[in-house]
Amino acid sequence: MTQIADTKFKREAKRGSHDFNQACQVLDAGKVCHVGFTLQDQPYVVPMAYARLDDQLLIHGSVASRLMKSLASGIRCCVTVTHYDGLVYARSTFNSSMNYRSVMVFGIARPITDIDEKRSSIQALVDHLMPGRRLELRKSTIKELNATSLLALPIETFSCKRRTGPPSDSKSDLDAKVWAGVVPLELTAGEPVDAPDLLPGITRPDYL
Ligand SMILES: Cc1cc2nc3c(=O)[nH]c(=O)nc-3n(C[C@H](O)[C@H](O)[C@H](O)COP(=O)(O)OP(=O)(O)OC[C@H]3O[C@@H](n4cnc5c(N)ncnc54)[C@H](O)[C@@H]3O)c2cc1C
């Protein structure tokens, strides 16, 4: 595929990388991506669940989904994954910032139509999104598989960027009498809530 996306960093290039392993680390640490594409000159950015399987990103949706149908038709897309790791309180609004890790993957997604590949791709999604869950669930039916559209985007044209560490203040601000530093941010799971119609005697599995 001809590469059109410009992945060369211009601003804050020292924070950027094109290292595949670094991209995989960021991708594997997330569960939500934003899929960007353009239809009739109008850009859309749609949040979705995803999983990485080797060197491709997998997304799924209804066969009726405009996004899935559009991407399957071969239009270019950009999938972004972001983790915000901290609020960086500098001594000026100008230098205040965020610590983050992000990846952008560009390209054309391939529709997954083979039923066995569909099944293994759905398994990869479940394993990534809800580790441990799949072995307890019944197999997807053919009807369910037919109602599900799956796309694989190759992780070939991509870029990673991250900011870490304390504020970068201007020298002239260093004697300001205000607090400066970083408030770390982290996404954590809360206490599971049983389904109201849970069968009696079913306890919460360890993988929760
Ligand atoms: C959580 C978060 C908050 C941010 N907040 C701001 C903000 O408020 N203001 C601001 O200016 N910037 C912010 N950034 C940085 C922002 O994502 C851009 O990197 C920055 O604005 C430079 O954009 P540019 O188009 O000039 O980059 P350029 O360097 O011109 O981009 C060229 C190419 O570099 C790659 N690239 C650029 N940025 C990223 C990225 N974040 N991740 C992966 N690849 C990238 C892409 O391939 C892109 O096509 C934030 C980033 C994150 C993750």
The ligand as an SDF file (V2000), in Angstrom:
LIG
                    3D

 53 58  0  0  0  0  0  0  0  0999 V2000
   -3.4900   13.1890   26.1830 C   0  0  0  0  0  0  0  0  0  0  0  0
   -2.8010   14.1630   25.2580 C   0  0  0  0  0  0  0  0  0  0  0  0
   -3.0400   15.5030   25.4090 C   0  0  0  0  0  0  0  0  0  0  0  0
   -2.4220   16.4130   24.5320 C   0  0  0  0  0  0  0  0  0  0  0  0
   -2.7260   17.7230   24.6750 N   0  0  0  0  0  0  0  0  0  0  0  0
   -2.2400   18.6060   23.7680 C   0  0  0  0  0  0  0  0  0  0  0  0
   -2.6600   19.9680   23.7840 C   0  0  0  0  0  0  0  0  0  0  0  0
   -3.5130   20.3710   24.5740 O   0  0  0  0  0  0  0  0  0  0  0  0
   -2.0870   20.8230   22.8840 N   0  0  0  0  0  0  0  0  0  0  0  0
   -1.1890   20.3950   21.9650 C   0  0  0  0  0  0  0  0  0  0  0  0
   -0.7220   21.2000   21.1490 O   0  0  0  0  0  0  0  0  0  0  0  0
   -0.7850   19.1090   21.9290 N   0  0  0  0  0  0  0  0  0  0  0  0
   -1.2920   18.2040   22.8010 C   0  0  0  0  0  0  0  0  0  0  0  0
   -0.9140   16.8910   22.7410 N   0  0  0  0  0  0  0  0  0  0  0  0
    0.1050   16.5280   21.7440 C   0  0  0  0  0  0  0  0  0  0  0  0
   -0.5640   16.3320   20.3850 C   0  0  0  0  0  0  0  0  0  0  0  0
   -1.0760   15.0040   20.3190 O   0  0  0  0  0  0  0  0  0  0  0  0
    0.3990   16.5390   19.2300 C   0  0  0  0  0  0  0  0  0  0  0  0
    1.5040   15.6740   19.3350 O   0  0  0  0  0  0  0  0  0  0  0  0
    0.9080   17.9720   19.1560 C   0  0  0  0  0  0  0  0  0  0  0  0
   -0.1610   18.8910   19.1970 O   0  0  0  0  0  0  0  0  0  0  0  0
    1.6880   18.2020   17.8680 C   0  0  0  0  0  0  0  0  0  0  0  0
    0.7650   18.1560   16.8000 O   0  0  0  0  0  0  0  0  0  0  0  0
    1.2780   18.4600   15.3150 P   0  0  0  0  0  0  0  0  0  0  0  0
    0.1460   18.1200   14.3930 O   0  0  0  0  0  0  0  0  0  0  0  0
    1.9050   19.7980   15.2510 O   0  0  0  0  0  0  0  0  0  0  0  0
    2.3970   17.3160   15.2270 O   0  0  0  0  0  0  0  0  0  0  0  0
    3.3830   16.9590   14.1030 P   0  0  0  0  0  0  0  0  0  0  0  0
    4.6890   16.6840   14.7750 O   0  0  0  0  0  0  0  0  0  0  0  0
    3.3260   17.9190   12.9690 O   0  0  0  0  0  0  0  0  0  0  0  0
    2.7390   15.5710   13.6240 O   0  0  0  0  0  0  0  0  0  0  0  0
    3.3200   14.8550   12.5780 C   0  0  0  0  0  0  0  0  0  0  0  0
    3.0440   13.3970   12.7840 C   0  0  0  0  0  0  0  0  0  0  0  0
    3.5730   13.0150   14.0510 O   0  0  0  0  0  0  0  0  0  0  0  0
    2.7590   11.9950   14.6150 C   0  0  0  0  0  0  0  0  0  0  0  0
    2.1620   12.4450   15.8850 N   0  0  0  0  0  0  0  0  0  0  0  0
    1.9150   13.7010   16.3020 C   0  0  0  0  0  0  0  0  0  0  0  0
    1.3670   13.7070   17.5350 N   0  0  0  0  0  0  0  0  0  0  0  0
    1.2420   12.4210   17.8920 C   0  0  0  0  0  0  0  0  0  0  0  0
    0.7540   11.7710   19.0470 C   0  0  0  0  0  0  0  0  0  0  0  0
    0.2540   12.4620   20.1150 N   0  0  0  0  0  0  0  0  0  0  0  0
    0.7830   10.4230   19.1000 N   0  0  0  0  0  0  0  0  0  0  0  0
    1.2770    9.6990   18.0680 C   0  0  0  0  0  0  0  0  0  0  0  0
    1.7610   10.2580   16.9480 N   0  0  0  0  0  0  0  0  0  0  0  0
    1.7560   11.6000   16.8620 C   0  0  0  0  0  0  0  0  0  0  0  0
    1.6700   11.7070   13.5880 C   0  0  0  0  0  0  0  0  0  0  0  0
    2.0770   10.6270   12.7780 O   0  0  0  0  0  0  0  0  0  0  0  0
    1.6000   12.9980   12.8180 C   0  0  0  0  0  0  0  0  0  0  0  0
    1.0320   12.8300   11.5480 O   0  0  0  0  0  0  0  0  0  0  0  0
   -1.5120   15.9720   23.5590 C   0  0  0  0  0  0  0  0  0  0  0  0
   -1.2730   14.6030   23.4370 C   0  0  0  0  0  0  0  0  0  0  0  0
   -1.9420   13.6960   24.2510 C   0  0  0  0  0  0  0  0  0  0  0  0
   -1.7200   12.2560   24.0250 C   0  0  0  0  0  0  0  0  0  0  0  0
  1  2  1  0
  2  3  1  0
  2 52  2  0
  3  4  2  0
  4  5  1  0
  4 50  1  0
  5  6  2  0
  6  7  1  0
  6 13  1  0
  7  8  2  0
  7  9  1  0
  9 10  1  0
 10 11  2  0
 10 12  1  0
 12 13  2  0
 13 14  1  0
 14 15  1  0
 14 50  1  0
 15 16  1  0
 16 17  1  0
 16 18  1  0
 18 19  1  0
 18 20  1  0
 20 21  1  0
 20 22  1  0
 22 23  1  0
 23 24  1  0
 24 25  2  0
 24 26  1  0
 24 27  1  0
 27 28  1  0
 28 29  2  0
 28 30  1  0
 28 31  1  0
 31 32  1  0
 32 33  1  0
 33 34  1  0
 33 48  1  0
 34 35  1  0
 35 36  1  0
 35 46  1  0
 36 37  1  0
 36 45  1  0
 37 38  2  0
 38 39  1  0
 39 40  1  0
 39 45  2  0
 40 41  1  0
 40 42  2  0
 42 43  1  0
 43 44  2  0
 44 45  1  0
 46 47  1  0
 46 48  1  0
 48 49  1  0
 50 51  2  0
 51 52  1  0
 52 53  1  0
M  END
$$$$
